[in-house]
Amino acid sequence: SQAVAAGGVAAAPPCLTTGARAGAASGDIQLALSGSLIRCDPDRIILKRIILTGYPLKVHKRKAVIRWMFHNPDDVRWFRPLELWTKHGRRGRITEPVGTHGAMKCLFDIPIMQHDTVCASLYKRMYPRFPDEWRHLM
């Protein structure tokens, strides 16, 4: 796992990193973290990935009707440019919404199986959260 920290760097990457904190009651110092510094890049972007999943309702060769990924046809139209993928490695795309409950017709590169799970990845940029003590510095 990775963590984001704000502070000064005294050595160039790759270097070992350790952090300590003072104990609340006794005042002794405890090891809080250890690891290595990957790189110091101010242009690095932190992304959060969310995976939407749906299940095939009806399968016919390369075409399938998928449900439980969205709940209304407007969402299906909005996310139409997304690339779909399955747990078994198939790739596909959304062709059109079906009905009023968010089902959709999809087209895949090769035939999918009825017990497969259809997924779509969404990404969101995340910003590091600074402690409240640093708010006056910004």
Long-range contacts (C-beta under 8 A, 24 or more apart in sequence): 2-38, 3-33, 3-35, 4-46, 4-128, 6-128, 6-130, 6-134, 9-37, 9-40, 11-37, 13-37, 13-38, 13-39, 13-40, 14-38, 45-125, 46-125, 46-126, 46-127, 46-128, 47-123, 47-124, 47-125, 47-126, 48-123, 48-124, 48-125, 48-126, 49-121, 49-122, 49-123, 50-121, 50-122, 50-123, 50-124, 51-119, 51-120, 51-121, 51-122, 52-79, 52-119, 52-120, 52-121, 52-122, 53-117, 53-118, 53-119, 54-104, 54-117, 54-118, 54-119, 54-120, 55-117, 55-118, 56-112, 56-114, 56-116, 56-118, 57-103, 59-111, 59-112, 59-113, 59-114, 61-111, 62-107, 62-108, 62-109, 62-110, 62-111, 62-112, 63-95, 63-105, 63-106, 63-107, 63-108, 64-92, 64-105, 64-106, 64-108, 64-112, 64-118, 65-98, 65-103, 65-104, 65-105, 65-106, 66-103, 66-104, 66-105, 66-106, 66-118, 67-101, 67-102, 67-103, 67-104, 68-102, 69-102, 69-104, 69-118, 69-120, 70-102, 70-104, 71-101, 71-102, 72-100, 72-101, 72-102, 73-97, 73-99, 73-100, 73-102, 75-102, 76-102, 76-104, 79-120, 82-120, 82-121, 82-122, 83-120, 84-108, 84-118, 84-119, 84-120, 85-118, 85-119, 85-120, 85-121, 86-112, 86-116, 86-117, 86-118, 86-119, 87-116, 87-117, 87-119, 88-112, 88-113, 88-116, 90-116, 92-118
